[in-house]
Amino acid sequence: QVQLVESGGGLVQPGGSLRLSCAASRLTFSNYAMNWYRQAPGKERELVAAITSAGGSTNYADSVKGRFTISRDNAKNTVYLQMNSLRPEDTAVYYCNARFKWLVYWGQGTQVTVSS
């Protein structure tokens, strides 16, 4: 079945950077829009960043604009989230999401903790 495997999470100090990766398998990756969501304890899951199937368009939540960058490499079936200037409020489990027409897939999530 389709697999989305996130990696790159961890503990980082405020102001630091992390790069998340999501490797996809068993799907035609270039057909799928890819998204990063996050969910903090006690909060609803929220969309952080989105990129179209060919990578020509991106969108960001207001809270991460100018700090986070989503990108993709269709040759490697991988989507990335570069996170700079991290803040404690960025602490959450980050999930990779793939969408194509009615098809939606989720990764298992990777924990990002921003703390001194």
URSULDA-V453565 format. One record per residue. N is the residue number from 1. SS is DSSP state (hx for helix, st for strand, lp for the rest). NEAR is the number of other ideal C-beta (glycine too) atoms within 12 Angstrom. D_LAST is the distance of its C-alpha to the last C-alpha in Angstrom with 1 decimal. Layout:
<<N;SS;NEAR;D_LAST> <N;SS;NEAR;D_LAST>>
This chain:
<<1;lp;9;39.4> <2;lp;24;36.9> <3;st;19;33.5> <4;st;36;30.2> <5;st;26;27.5> <6;st;35;24.0> <7;st;24;21.7> <8;lp;27;18.6> <9;lp;32;15.9> <10;st;22;12.8> <11;st;17;9.1> <12;st;26;7.6> <13;lp;18;5.0> <14;lp;19;6.5> <15;lp;17;9.9> <16;lp;22;10.3> <17;lp;23;13.4> <18;st;34;14.9> <19;st;28;18.6> <20;st;42;20.1> <21;st;30;23.7> <22;st;43;26.3> <23;st;28;29.5> <24;st;33;32.6> <25;st;18;35.7> <26;lp;16;39.1> <27;lp;24;39.3> <28;lp;16;40.6> <29;hx;31;37.2> <30;hx;23;38.7> <31;hx;20;40.2> <32;lp;33;36.9> <33;st;31;34.7> <34;st;48;31.1> <35;st;36;28.2> <36;st;50;24.5> <37;st;35;23.6> <38;st;38;20.6> <39;st;23;20.4> <40;lp;24;17.7> <41;lp;13;18.5> <42;lp;8;21.5> <43;lp;14;22.1> <44;lp;11;24.7> <45;lp;21;24.4> <46;st;25;24.3> <47;st;28;25.5> <48;st;38;23.0> <49;st;39;25.3> <50;st;30;28.9> <51;st;36;31.2> <52;lp;23;34.9> <53;lp;24;36.8> <54;lp;16;37.8> <55;lp;23;34.5> <56;lp;12;36.4> <57;lp;15;34.4> <58;st;29;30.9> <59;st;21;29.3> <60;st;24;25.9> <61;lp;25;24.5> <62;lp;13;24.2> <63;lp;22;20.5> <64;lp;32;19.9> <65;lp;16;22.8> <66;lp;14;22.3> <67;lp;27;18.9> <68;st;35;20.1> <69;st;27;23.3> <70;st;38;25.4> <71;st;25;28.0> <72;st;36;30.4> <73;st;20;32.7> <74;lp;22;35.8> <75;lp;9;37.2> <76;lp;16;34.3> <77;lp;27;34.0> <78;st;32;30.3> <79;st;45;28.1> <80;st;30;24.8> <81;st;46;21.9> <82;st;26;20.0> <83;st;37;16.8> <84;lp;21;15.6> <85;lp;23;13.4> <86;lp;33;11.3> <87;lp;25;10.2> <88;hx;19;8.7> <89;hx;21;12.5> <90;hx;36;13.2> <91;lp;28;12.0> <92;st;35;15.5> <93;st;27;18.1> <94;st;46;19.7> <95;st;34;23.5> <96;st;45;26.1> <97;st;36;29.4> <98;st;39;32.8> <99;st;26;35.7> <100;st;21;39.3> <101;lp;11;42.0> <102;lp;6;41.8> <103;st;17;39.6> <104;st;20;36.0> <105;st;28;33.7> <106;st;26;30.1> <107;lp;34;27.8> <108;lp;19;26.0> <109;lp;26;22.5> <110;st;31;19.3> <111;st;26;15.9> <112;st;37;13.1> <113;st;26;9.7> <114;st;29;7.1> <115;lp;18;3.8> <116;lp;13;0.0>>
